[in-house]
Amino acid sequence: INAEYGKHLVSTQSTGGKLHSKRIIMSDWNIPSFMKFFFGEARGYAVEYSIVDPVEQTLTLRSQNINAVSMFAMREEIAYKGVGETTQLDHTARFVFSVSRIVDDAAENWLVGTITELHAKDSLTQES
């Protein structure tokens, strides 16, 4: 579960009777400790765009991460529509992983270092 703890309004404007706003969102990611090697800090930042249309009775939210983008892209779209006394919800989320060369190099260096260390220990054991 991600704990969202900060929203900062970047901009807001009214165009064609619709309210447009942009926010920066900060949240804590609950990632396993071994993944912190790749991600660094476990804090996520995203930008969220929202459009409120009072005539159509809709609220549309679009968000995407702005850190760790070389490793993954998280894009989410949520649409709410007022229908009489109820609200309809349409939710789409895409999570795309792409491994960058930096991550490849870090993982490779770690693996080579571990294998080299194990080989050195094994060689010392065999000599004894």
N, CA, C and O atoms as CSV, one atom per row, in Angstrom:
chain,resi,resn,atom,element,x,y,z
A,1,ILE,N,N,0.859,-1.178,0.000
A,1,ILE,CA,C,0.000,0.000,0.000
A,1,ILE,C,C,0.896,1.229,0.000
A,1,ILE,O,O,1.810,1.342,0.817
A,2,ASN,N,N,0.637,2.123,-0.895
A,2,ASN,CA,C,1.389,3.370,-0.947
A,2,ASN,C,C,0.710,4.407,-0.076
A,2,ASN,O,O,-0.505,4.592,-0.157
A,3,ALA,N,N,1.484,5.081,0.756
A,3,ALA,CA,C,0.942,6.128,1.611
A,3,ALA,C,C,1.181,7.476,0.944
A,3,ALA,O,O,2.321,7.922,0.816
A,4,GLU,N,N,0.119,8.108,0.527
A,4,GLU,CA,C,0.219,9.420,-0.097
A,4,GLU,C,C,0.229,10.456,1.014
A,4,GLU,O,O,-0.641,10.443,1.885
A,5,TYR,N,N,1.208,11.351,0.989
A,5,TYR,CA,C,1.279,12.312,2.068
A,5,TYR,C,C,1.477,13.750,1.632
A,5,TYR,O,O,1.573,14.627,2.490
A,6,GLY,N,N,1.543,14.029,0.363
A,6,GLY,CA,C,1.719,15.411,-0.031
A,6,GLY,C,C,1.186,15.700,-1.407
A,6,GLY,O,O,1.421,14.947,-2.353
A,7,LYS,N,N,0.471,16.790,-1.514
A,7,LYS,CA,C,0.014,17.276,-2.816
A,7,LYS,C,C,0.324,18.762,-2.875
A,7,LYS,O,O,-0.007,19.522,-1.965
A,8,HIS,N,N,0.946,19.149,-3.935
A,8,HIS,CA,C,1.263,20.561,-4.115
A,8,HIS,C,C,0.655,21.028,-5.425
A,8,HIS,O,O,0.982,20.505,-6.490
A,9,LEU,N,N,-0.220,22.002,-5.348
A,9,LEU,CA,C,-0.872,22.539,-6.529
A,9,LEU,C,C,0.144,23.354,-7.318
A,9,LEU,O,O,0.742,24.297,-6.799
A,10,VAL,N,N,0.330,22.977,-8.576
A,10,VAL,CA,C,1.282,23.659,-9.441
A,10,VAL,C,C,0.580,24.738,-10.247
A,10,VAL,O,O,1.063,25.867,-10.336
A,11,SER,N,N,-0.569,24.389,-10.841
A,11,SER,CA,C,-1.295,25.378,-11.631
A,11,SER,C,C,-2.775,25.028,-11.674
A,11,SER,O,O,-3.174,23.882,-11.467
A,12,THR,N,N,-3.567,26.046,-11.949
A,12,THR,CA,C,-5.003,25.859,-12.123
A,12,THR,C,C,-5.497,26.932,-13.092
A,12,THR,O,O,-5.043,28.076,-13.068
A,13,GLN,N,N,-6.427,26.534,-13.935
A,13,GLN,CA,C,-7.016,27.496,-14.866
A,13,GLN,C,C,-8.391,27.013,-15.292
A,13,GLN,O,O,-8.690,25.820,-15.242
A,14,SER,N,N,-9.213,27.946,-15.708
A,14,SER,CA,C,-10.547,27.614,-16.202
A,14,SER,C,C,-10.579,27.895,-17.702
A,14,SER,O,O,-10.312,29.010,-18.150
A,15,THR,N,N,-10.915,26.845,-18.471
A,15,THR,CA,C,-10.975,26.962,-19.921
A,15,THR,C,C,-12.261,26.321,-20.409
A,15,THR,O,O,-12.528,25.157,-20.111
A,16,GLY,N,N,-13.056,27.068,-21.154
A,16,GLY,CA,C,-14.288,26.514,-21.714
A,16,GLY,C,C,-15.251,25.997,-20.655
A,16,GLY,O,O,-15.984,25.037,-20.898
A,17,GLY,N,N,-15.255,26.619,-19.495
A,17,GLY,CA,C,-16.148,26.196,-18.421
A,17,GLY,C,C,-15.636,25.002,-17.637
A,17,GLY,O,O,-16.331,24.512,-16.748
A,18,LYS,N,N,-14.436,24.519,-17.943
A,18,LYS,CA,C,-13.841,23.379,-17.235
A,18,LYS,C,C,-12.678,23.867,-16.382
A,18,LYS,O,O,-11.932,24.762,-16.780
A,19,LEU,N,N,-12.536,23.273,-15.214
A,19,LEU,CA,C,-11.433,23.605,-14.330
A,19,LEU,C,C,-10.307,22.603,-14.559
A,19,LEU,O,O,-10.495,21.397,-14.398
A,20,HIS,N,N,-9.135,23.112,-14.937
A,20,HIS,CA,C,-7.947,22.284,-15.173
A,20,HIS,C,C,-6.946,22.568,-14.055
A,20,HIS,O,O,-6.700,23.726,-13.718
A,21,SER,N,N,-6.374,21.515,-13.485
A,21,SER,CA,C,-5.350,21.727,-12.466
A,21,SER,C,C,-4.240,20.691,-12.621
A,21,SER,O,O,-4.425,19.618,-13.196
A,22,LYS,N,N,-3.075,21.063,-12.079
A,22,LYS,CA,C,-1.915,20.177,-12.113
A,22,LYS,C,C,-1.318,20.162,-10.710
A,22,LYS,O,O,-1.117,21.210,-10.095
A,23,ARG,N,N,-1.038,18.953,-10.214
A,23,ARG,CA,C,-0.484,18.792,-8.877
A,23,ARG,C,C,0.738,17.877,-8.922
A,23,ARG,O,O,0.865,17.014,-9.791
A,24,ILE,N,N,1.622,18.092,-7.968
A,24,ILE,CA,C,2.727,17.170,-7.727
A,24,ILE,C,C,2.330,16.360,-6.493
A,24,ILE,O,O,1.949,16.923,-5.466
A,25,ILE,N,N,2.423,15.036,-6.605
A,25,ILE,CA,C,2.046,14.147,-5.517
A,25,ILE,C,C,3.285,13.403,-5.038
A,25,ILE,O,O,4.064,12.901,-5.849
A,26,MET,N,N,3.469,13.330,-3.727
A,26,MET,CA,C,4.553,12.549,-3.137
A,26,MET,C,C,3.936,11.392,-2.367
A,26,MET,O,O,2.909,11.557,-1.708
A,27,SER,N,N,4.561,10.221,-2.449
A,27,SER,CA,C,4.060,9.072,-1.689
A,27,SER,C,C,5.213,8.152,-1.328
A,27,SER,O,O,6.261,8.158,-1.974
A,28,ASP,N,N,5.001,7.363,-0.288
A,28,ASP,CA,C,5.980,6.352,0.105
A,28,ASP,C,C,5.658,5.064,-0.622
A,28,ASP,O,O,4.502,4.645,-0.677
A,29,TRP,N,N,6.682,4.437,-1.181
A,29,TRP,CA,C,6.512,3.153,-1.846
A,29,TRP,C,C,6.908,2.064,-0.868
A,29,TRP,O,O,7.945,2.165,-0.211
A,30,ASN,N,N,6.115,1.051,-0.766
A,30,ASN,CA,C,6.464,-0.102,0.054
A,30,ASN,C,C,7.164,-1.113,-0.842
A,30,ASN,O,O,6.543,-2.027,-1.386
A,31,ILE,N,N,8.476,-0.926,-0.980
A,31,ILE,CA,C,9.252,-1.821,-1.842
A,31,ILE,C,C,10.145,-2.697,-0.968
A,31,ILE,O,O,10.568,-2.267,0.105
A,32,PRO,N,N,10.433,-3.907,-1.409
A,32,PRO,CA,C,11.327,-4.779,-0.643
A,32,PRO,C,C,12.706,-4.138,-0.495
A,32,PRO,O,O,13.142,-3.377,-1.359
A,33,SER,N,N,13.378,-4.448,0.593
A,33,SER,CA,C,14.668,-3.814,0.872
A,33,SER,C,C,15.701,-4.076,-0.221
A,33,SER,O,O,16.527,-3.207,-0.502
A,34,PHE,N,N,15.671,-5.263,-0.848
A,34,PHE,CA,C,16.657,-5.542,-1.897
A,34,PHE,C,C,16.437,-4.659,-3.127
A,34,PHE,O,O,17.375,-4.445,-3.895
A,35,MET,N,N,15.218,-4.139,-3.332
A,35,MET,CA,C,14.944,-3.275,-4.478
A,35,MET,C,C,15.431,-1.843,-4.249
A,35,MET,O,O,15.585,-1.084,-5.206
A,36,LYS,N,N,15.675,-1.469,-2.990
A,36,LYS,CA,C,16.163,-0.115,-2.698
A,36,LYS,C,C,17.515,0.126,-3.355
A,36,LYS,O,O,17.883,1.269,-3.627
A,37,PHE,N,N,18.257,-0.956,-3.610
A,37,PHE,CA,C,19.525,-0.863,-4.328
A,37,PHE,C,C,19.313,-0.223,-5.693
A,37,PHE,O,O,20.134,0.577,-6.143
A,38,PHE,N,N,18.210,-0.574,-6.353
A,38,PHE,CA,C,17.921,-0.071,-7.690
A,38,PHE,C,C,17.218,1.275,-7.667
A,38,PHE,O,O,17.470,2.122,-8.523
A,39,PHE,N,N,16.335,1.481,-6.691
A,39,PHE,CA,C,15.501,2.676,-6.667
A,39,PHE,C,C,16.083,3.814,-5.845
A,39,PHE,O,O,15.694,4.968,-6.027
A,40,GLY,N,N,17.010,3.508,-4.943
A,40,GLY,CA,C,17.489,4.546,-4.042
A,40,GLY,C,C,16.457,4.737,-2.946
A,40,GLY,O,O,16.154,3.797,-2.211
A,41,GLU,N,N,15.921,5.920,-2.828
A,41,GLU,CA,C,14.911,6.149,-1.789
A,41,GLU,C,C,13.570,5.561,-2.196
A,41,GLU,O,O,13.273,5.393,-3.379
A,42,ALA,N,N,12.775,5.254,-1.193
A,42,ALA,CA,C,11.472,4.626,-1.444
A,42,ALA,C,C,10.362,5.667,-1.447
A,42,ALA,O,O,9.267,5.419,-0.942
A,43,ARG,N,N,10.642,6.811,-2.006
A,43,ARG,CA,C,9.653,7.880,-2.102
A,43,ARG,C,C,9.357,8.118,-3.573
A,43,ARG,O,O,10.266,8.235,-4.395
A,44,GLY,N,N,8.081,8.187,-3.888
A,44,GLY,CA,C,7.688,8.386,-5.277
A,44,GLY,C,C,7.110,9.767,-5.512
A,44,GLY,O,O,6.494,10.358,-4.625
A,45,TYR,N,N,7.315,10.271,-6.709
A,45,TYR,CA,C,6.767,11.558,-7.115
A,45,TYR,C,C,5.997,11.362,-8.412
A,45,TYR,O,O,6.447,10.659,-9.317
A,46,ALA,N,N,4.849,11.983,-8.487
A,46,ALA,CA,C,4.025,11.881,-9.694
A,46,ALA,C,C,3.424,13.240,-9.989
A,46,ALA,O,O,3.309,14.092,-9.108
A,47,VAL,N,N,3.047,13.426,-11.232
A,47,VAL,CA,C,2.310,14.622,-11.613
A,47,VAL,C,C,0.888,14.165,-11.932
A,47,VAL,O,O,0.683,13.153,-12.601
A,48,GLU,N,N,-0.076,14.918,-11.447
A,48,GLU,CA,C,-1.489,14.584,-11.654
A,48,GLU,C,C,-2.182,15.760,-12.339
A,48,GLU,O,O,-2.077,16.907,-11.905
A,49,TYR,N,N,-2.886,15.444,-13.412
A,49,TYR,CA,C,-3.677,16.431,-14.134
A,49,TYR,C,C,-5.140,16.109,-13.879
A,49,TYR,O,O,-5.543,14.948,-13.956
A,50,SER,N,N,-5.937,17.123,-13.578
A,50,SER,CA,C,-7.364,16.878,-13.369
A,50,SER,C,C,-8.188,17.883,-14.167
A,50,SER,O,O,-7.799,19.034,-14.365
A,51,ILE,N,N,-9.339,17.399,-14.614
A,51,ILE,CA,C,-10.285,18.247,-15.344
A,51,ILE,C,C,-11.660,18.026,-14.732
A,51,ILE,O,O,-12.160,16.902,-14.678
A,52,VAL,N,N,-12.261,19.117,-14.273
A,52,VAL,CA,C,-13.613,19.069,-13.733
A,52,VAL,C,C,-14.533,19.749,-14.743
A,52,VAL,O,O,-14.336,20.911,-15.099
A,53,ASP,N,N,-15.534,19.009,-15.196
A,53,ASP,CA,C,-16.511,19.537,-16.158
A,53,ASP,C,C,-17.884,19.531,-15.478
A,53,ASP,O,O,-18.523,18.484,-15.385
A,54,PRO,N,N,-18.343,20.704,-14.999
A,54,PRO,CA,C,-19.621,20.749,-14.288
A,54,PRO,C,C,-20.830,20.494,-15.193
A,54,PRO,O,O,-21.863,20.026,-14.716
A,55,VAL,N,N,-20.719,20.794,-16.481
A,55,VAL,CA,C,-21.835,20.573,-17.402
A,55,VAL,C,C,-22.044,19.074,-17.630
A,55,VAL,O,O,-23.167,18.578,-17.544
A,56,GLU,N,N,-20.961,18.362,-17.921
A,56,GLU,CA,C,-21.030,16.913,-18.152
A,56,GLU,C,C,-21.009,16.115,-16.854
A,56,GLU,O,O,-21.187,14.897,-16.862
A,57,GLN,N,N,-20.791,16.806,-15.744
A,57,GLN,CA,C,-20.678,16.188,-14.419
A,57,GLN,C,C,-19.598,15.111,-14.398
A,57,GLN,O,O,-19.836,13.975,-13.986
A,58,THR,N,N,-18.402,15.496,-14.853
A,58,THR,CA,C,-17.287,14.549,-14.874
A,58,THR,C,C,-16.079,15.119,-14.138
A,58,THR,O,O,-15.876,16.331,-14.062
A,59,LEU,N,N,-15.293,14.203,-13.607
A,59,LEU,CA,C,-13.980,14.502,-13.046
A,59,LEU,C,C,-13.031,13.490,-13.658
A,59,LEU,O,O,-13.213,12.284,-13.495
A,60,THR,N,N,-12.014,13.977,-14.364
A,60,THR,CA,C,-11.028,13.099,-14.989
A,60,THR,C,C,-9.674,13.394,-14.364
A,60,THR,O,O,-9.243,14.544,-14.295
A,61,LEU,N,N,-9.008,12.330,-13.908
A,61,LEU,CA,C,-7.675,12.442,-13.314
A,61,LEU,C,C,-6.705,11.609,-14.130
A,61,LEU,O,O,-6.978,10.448,-14.435
A,62,ARG,N,N,-5.574,12.200,-14.482
A,62,ARG,CA,C,-4.508,11.475,-15.173
A,62,ARG,C,C,-3.227,11.713,-14.389
A,62,ARG,O,O,-2.906,12.849,-14.039
A,63,SER,N,N,-2.502,10.645,-14.116
A,63,SER,CA,C,-1.250,10.805,-13.380
A,63,SER,C,C,-0.179,9.887,-13.944
A,63,SER,O,O,-0.469,8.864,-14.564
A,64,GLN,N,N,1.073,10.283,-13.710
A,64,GLN,CA,C,2.216,9.456,-14.098
A,64,GLN,C,C,3.398,9.813,-13.225
A,64,GLN,O,O,3.524,10.942,-12.751
A,65,ASN,N,N,4.266,8.831,-13.020
A,65,ASN,CA,C,5.443,9.061,-12.180
A,65,ASN,C,C,6.420,10.009,-12.872
A,65,ASN,O,O,6.496,10.075,-14.099
A,66,ILE,N,N,7.170,10.745,-12.033
A,66,ILE,CA,C,8.182,11.649,-12.578
A,66,ILE,C,C,9.571,11.316,-12.034
A,66,ILE,O,O,10.549,11.963,-12.409
A,67,ASN,N,N,9.669,10.325,-11.163
A,67,ASN,CA,C,10.988,9.831,-10.782
A,67,ASN,C,C,11.054,8.349,-11.128
A,67,ASN,O,O,10.026,7.704,-11.336
A,68,ALA,N,N,12.243,7.828,-11.187
A,68,ALA,CA,C,12.499,6.425,-11.569
A,68,ALA,C,C,11.961,6.112,-12.959
A,68,ALA,O,O,11.653,4.958,-13.256
A,69,VAL,N,N,11.844,7.118,-13.810
A,69,VAL,CA,C,11.268,6.903,-15.140
A,69,VAL,C,C,12.171,6.079,-16.050
A,69,VAL,O,O,11.698,5.519,-17.039
A,70,SER,N,N,13.442,5.996,-15.741
A,70,SER,CA,C,14.315,5.145,-16.557
A,70,SER,C,C,14.069,3.668,-16.265
A,70,SER,O,O,14.465,2.807,-17.050
A,71,MET,N,N,13.413,3.368,-15.134
A,71,MET,CA,C,13.149,1.981,-14.764
A,71,MET,C,C,11.713,1.552,-15.030
A,71,MET,O,O,11.467,0.414,-15.430
A,72,PHE,N,N,10.768,2.455,-14.811
A,72,PHE,CA,C,9.372,2.083,-15.039
A,72,PHE,C,C,8.531,3.327,-15.266
A,72,PHE,O,O,8.912,4.437,-14.896
A,73,ALA,N,N,7.396,3.113,-15.876
A,73,ALA,CA,C,6.425,4.189,-16.092
A,73,ALA,C,C,5.083,3.712,-15.551
A,73,ALA,O,O,4.589,2.648,-15.925
A,74,MET,N,N,4.514,4.504,-14.682
A,74,MET,CA,C,3.188,4.214,-14.141
A,74,MET,C,C,2.262,5.306,-14.638
A,74,MET,O,O,2.448,6.483,-14.330
A,75,ARG,N,N,1.270,4.910,-15.403
A,75,ARG,CA,C,0.286,5.867,-15.914
A,75,ARG,C,C,-1.087,5.407,-15.462
A,75,ARG,O,O,-1.442,4.235,-15.585
A,76,GLU,N,N,-1.838,6.338,-14.946
A,76,GLU,CA,C,-3.159,6.003,-14.416
A,76,GLU,C,C,-4.168,7.039,-14.887
A,76,GLU,O,O,-3.875,8.234,-14.938
A,77,GLU,N,N,-5.343,6.571,-15.225
A,77,GLU,CA,C,-6.431,7.472,-15.601
A,77,GLU,C,C,-7.691,7.024,-14.873
A,77,GLU,O,O,-8.062,5.851,-14.901
A,78,ILE,N,N,-8.334,7.976,-14.228
A,78,ILE,CA,C,-9.572,7.703,-13.497
A,78,ILE,C,C,-10.605,8.726,-13.959
A,78,ILE,O,O,-10.325,9.923,-14.023
A,79,ALA,N,N,-11.796,8.241,-14.276
A,79,ALA,CA,C,-12.879,9.133,-14.696
A,79,ALA,C,C,-14.115,8.853,-13.848
A,79,ALA,O,O,-14.551,7.709,-13.716
A,80,TYR,N,N,-14.660,9.901,-13.286
A,80,TYR,CA,C,-15.902,9.815,-12.522
A,80,TYR,C,C,-16.970,10.568,-13.299
A,80,TYR,O,O,-16.701,11.640,-13.842
A,81,LYS,N,N,-18.180,10.018,-13.358
A,81,LYS,CA,C,-19.276,10.686,-14.056
A,81,LYS,C,C,-20.521,10.578,-13.197
A,81,LYS,O,O,-20.911,9.492,-12.768
A,82,GLY,N,N,-21.132,11.718,-12.956
A,82,GLY,CA,C,-22.382,11.750,-12.216
A,82,GLY,C,C,-23.523,11.285,-13.114
A,82,GLY,O,O,-23.716,11.805,-14.213
A,83,VAL,N,N,-24.284,10.287,-12.623
A,83,VAL,CA,C,-25.437,9.763,-13.356
A,83,VAL,C,C,-26.594,9.735,-12.361
A,83,VAL,O,O,-26.728,8.806,-11.564
A,84,GLY,N,N,-27.411,10.757,-12.424
A,84,GLY,CA,C,-28.518,10.850,-11.455
A,84,GLY,C,C,-27.966,10.973,-10.047
A,84,GLY,O,O,-27.179,11.872,-9.751
A,85,GLU,N,N,-28.386,10.064,-9.188
A,85,GLU,CA,C,-27.943,10.078,-7.798
A,85,GLU,C,C,-26.683,9.250,-7.563
A,85,GLU,O,O,-26.195,9.179,-6.435
A,86,THR,N,N,-26.150,8.623,-8.613
A,86,THR,CA,C,-24.975,7.765,-8.449
A,86,THR,C,C,-23.783,8.328,-9.229
A,86,THR,O,O,-23.899,9.310,-9.961
A,87,THR,N,N,-22.663,7.685,-9.049
A,87,THR,CA,C,-21.442,8.066,-9.758
A,87,THR,C,C,-20.851,6.832,-10.410
A,87,THR,O,O,-20.677,5.802,-9.758
A,88,GLN,N,N,-20.540,6.931,-11.696
A,88,GLN,CA,C,-19.873,5.847,-12.401
A,88,GLN,C,C,-18.366,6.067,-12.328
A,88,GLN,O,O,-17.887,7.201,-12.340
A,89,LEU,N,N,-17.644,4.984,-12.252
A,89,LEU,CA,C,-16.193,5.051,-12.173
A,89,LEU,C,C,-15.591,4.236,-13.301
A,89,LEU,O,O,-15.987,3.093,-13.532
A,90,ASP,N,N,-14.632,4.829,-14.005
A,90,ASP,CA,C,-13.866,4.128,-15.034
A,90,ASP,C,C,-12.403,4.312,-14.659
A,90,ASP,O,O,-11.925,5.443,-14.577
A,91,HIS,N,N,-11.686,3.219,-14.430
A,91,HIS,CA,C,-10.315,3.289,-13.957
A,91,HIS,C,C,-9.405,2.468,-14.862
A,91,HIS,O,O,-9.681,1.300,-15.136
A,92,THR,N,N,-8.323,3.081,-15.322
A,92,THR,CA,C,-7.327,2.397,-16.143
A,92,THR,C,C,-5.961,2.708,-15.561
A,92,THR,O,O,-5.628,3.866,-15.311
A,93,ALA,N,N,-5.178,1.672,-15.350
A,93,ALA,CA,C,-3.808,1.867,-14.868
A,93,ALA,C,C,-2.878,1.020,-15.710
A,93,ALA,O,O,-3.156,-0.150,-15.976
A,94,ARG,N,N,-1.772,1.614,-16.128
A,94,ARG,CA,C,-0.751,0.885,-16.877
A,94,ARG,C,C,0.562,1.020,-16.126
A,94,ARG,O,O,0.944,2.109,-15.696
A,95,PHE,N,N,1.232,-0.088,-15.982
A,95,PHE,CA,C,2.513,-0.120,-15.296
A,95,PHE,C,C,3.504,-0.745,-16.260
A,95,PHE,O,O,3.391,-1.929,-16.576
A,96,VAL,N,N,4.466,0.023,-16.729
A,96,VAL,CA,C,5.404,-0.444,-17.745
A,96,VAL,C,C,6.812,-0.432,-17.161
A,96,VAL,O,O,7.305,0.612,-16.734
A,97,PHE,N,N,7.460,-1.600,-17.146
A,97,PHE,CA,C,8.842,-1.694,-16.691
A,97,PHE,C,C,9.768,-1.641,-17.884
A,97,PHE,O,O,9.550,-2.337,-18.876
A,98,SER,N,N,10.790,-0.829,-17.796
A,98,SER,CA,C,11.837,-0.830,-18.811
A,98,SER,C,C,13.164,-0.695,-18.075
A,98,SER,O,O,13.371,0.255,-17.320
A,99,VAL,N,N,14.040,-1.631,-18.295
A,99,VAL,CA,C,15.306,-1.646,-17.576
A,99,VAL,C,C,16.290,-0.745,-18.306
A,99,VAL,O,O,16.537,-0.907,-19.501
A,100,SER,N,N,16.831,0.183,-17.585
A,100,SER,CA,C,17.793,1.106,-18.194
A,100,SER,C,C,19.194,0.516,-18.146
A,100,SER,O,O,19.442,-0.462,-17.441
A,101,ARG,N,N,20.083,1.100,-18.879
A,101,ARG,CA,C,21.472,0.639,-18.904
A,101,ARG,C,C,22.108,0.841,-17.536
A,101,ARG,O,O,22.968,0.056,-17.136
A,102,ILE,N,N,21.703,1.871,-16.819
A,102,ILE,CA,C,22.259,2.118,-15.484
A,102,ILE,C,C,21.930,0.945,-14.564
A,102,ILE,O,O,22.792,0.461,-13.831
A,103,VAL,N,N,20.687,0.497,-14.609
A,103,VAL,CA,C,20.278,-0.634,-13.777
A,103,VAL,C,C,21.003,-1.891,-14.233
A,103,VAL,O,O,21.469,-2.672,-13.404
A,104,ASP,N,N,21.102,-2.092,-15.540
A,104,ASP,CA,C,21.831,-3.247,-16.065
A,104,ASP,C,C,23.256,-3.263,-15.529
A,104,ASP,O,O,23.733,-4.293,-15.054
A,105,ASP,N,N,23.939,-2.118,-15.606
A,105,ASP,CA,C,25.316,-2.030,-15.146
A,105,ASP,C,C,25.420,-2.298,-13.654
A,105,ASP,O,O,26.308,-3.030,-13.216
A,106,ALA,N,N,24.520,-1.711,-12.866
A,106,ALA,CA,C,24.548,-1.904,-11.418
A,106,ALA,C,C,24.320,-3.367,-11.063
A,106,ALA,O,O,25.031,-3.921,-10.225
A,107,ALA,N,N,23.345,-3.988,-11.688
A,107,ALA,CA,C,23.053,-5.396,-11.419
A,107,ALA,C,C,24.215,-6.287,-11.857
A,107,ALA,O,O,24.589,-7.229,-11.158
A,108,GLU,N,N,24.772,-5.978,-13.011
A,108,GLU,CA,C,25.893,-6.769,-13.523
A,108,GLU,C,C,27.105,-6.634,-12.605
A,108,GLU,O,O,27.759,-7.631,-12.296
A,109,ASN,N,N,27.409,-5.424,-12.171
A,109,ASN,CA,C,28.550,-5.211,-11.278
A,109,ASN,C,C,28.354,-5.949,-9.956
A,109,ASN,O,O,29.294,-6.539,-9.423
A,110,TRP,N,N,27.143,-5.914,-9.435
A,110,TRP,CA,C,26.852,-6.621,-8.190
A,110,TRP,C,C,27.029,-8.123,-8.380
A,110,TRP,O,O,27.636,-8.790,-7.542
A,111,LEU,N,N,26.500,-8.655,-9.481
A,111,LEU,CA,C,26.579,-10.089,-9.752
A,111,LEU,C,C,28.034,-10.526,-9.948
A,111,LEU,O,O,28.459,-11.534,-9.384
A,112,VAL,N,N,28.790,-9.777,-10.739
A,112,VAL,CA,C,30.201,-10.110,-10.979
A,112,VAL,C,C,30.976,-10.043,-9.667
A,112,VAL,O,O,31.798,-10.918,-9.392
A,113,GLY,N,N,30.727,-9.022,-8.858
A,113,GLY,CA,C,31.396,-8.899,-7.563
A,113,GLY,C,C,31.077,-10.066,-6.648
A,113,GLY,O,O,31.967,-10.586,-5.974
A,114,THR,N,N,29.823,-10.484,-6.615
A,114,THR,CA,C,29.412,-11.612,-5.778
A,114,THR,C,C,30.052,-12.896,-6.251
A,114,THR,O,O,30.551,-13.669,-5.433
A,115,ILE,N,N,30.052,-13.149,-7.554
A,115,ILE,CA,C,30.656,-14.371,-8.106
A,115,ILE,C,C,32.161,-14.373,-7.847
A,115,ILE,O,O,32.726,-15.404,-7.483
A,116,THR,N,N,32.807,-13.235,-8.032
A,116,THR,CA,C,34.251,-13.132,-7.790
A,116,THR,C,C,34.566,-13.416,-6.325
A,116,THR,O,O,35.518,-14.132,-6.018
A,117,GLU,N,N,33.776,-12.862,-5.438
A,117,GLU,CA,C,33.979,-13.079,-4.004
A,117,GLU,C,C,33.781,-14.556,-3.638
A,117,GLU,O,O,34.577,-15.118,-2.885
A,118,LEU,N,N,32.731,-15.180,-4.162
A,118,LEU,CA,C,32.484,-16.593,-3.891
A,118,LEU,C,C,33.607,-17.468,-4.453
A,118,LEU,O,O,34.020,-18.438,-3.818
A,119,HIS,N,N,34.096,-17.125,-5.637
A,119,HIS,CA,C,35.196,-17.874,-6.249
A,119,HIS,C,C,36.464,-17.769,-5.401
A,119,HIS,O,O,37.179,-18.750,-5.194
A,120,ALA,N,N,36.722,-16.555,-4.919
A,120,ALA,CA,C,37.910,-16.344,-4.082
A,120,ALA,C,C,37.806,-17.161,-2.798
A,120,ALA,O,O,38.792,-17.768,-2.382
A,121,LYS,N,N,36.646,-17.192,-2.165
A,121,LYS,CA,C,36.446,-17.979,-0.948
A,121,LYS,C,C,36.609,-19.469,-1.245
A,121,LYS,O,O,37.219,-20.196,-0.461
A,122,ASP,N,N,36.067,-19.921,-2.370
A,122,ASP,CA,C,36.160,-21.326,-2.754
A,122,ASP,C,C,37.616,-21.719,-3.021
A,122,ASP,O,O,38.042,-22.816,-2.658
A,123,SER,N,N,38.374,-20.825,-3.653
A,123,SER,CA,C,39.781,-21.095,-3.945
A,123,SER,C,C,40.574,-21.213,-2.648
A,123,SER,O,O,41.441,-22.081,-2.538
A,124,LEU,N,N,40.296,-20.361,-1.666
A,124,LEU,CA,C,40.988,-20.418,-0.385
A,124,LEU,C,C,40.654,-21.708,0.351
A,124,LEU,O,O,41.523,-22.296,0.995
A,125,THR,N,N,39.398,-22.155,0.261
A,125,THR,CA,C,38.970,-23.388,0.908
A,125,THR,C,C,39.675,-24.587,0.288
A,125,THR,O,O,40.080,-25.499,1.008
A,126,GLN,N,N,39.829,-24.604,-1.026
A,126,GLN,CA,C,40.466,-25.723,-1.707
A,126,GLN,C,C,41.956,-25.787,-1.428
A,126,GLN,O,O,42.532,-26.875,-1.407
A,127,GLU,N,N,42.595,-24.634,-1.213
A,127,GLU,CA,C,44.028,-24.597,-0.925
A,127,GLU,C,C,44.329,-25.097,0.484
A,127,GLU,O,O,45.438,-25.559,0.751
A,128,SER,N,N,43.364,-25.011,1.379
A,128,SER,CA,C,43.592,-25.404,2.779
A,128,SER,C,C,43.622,-26.891,2.967
A,128,SER,O,O,43.804,-27.368,4.087
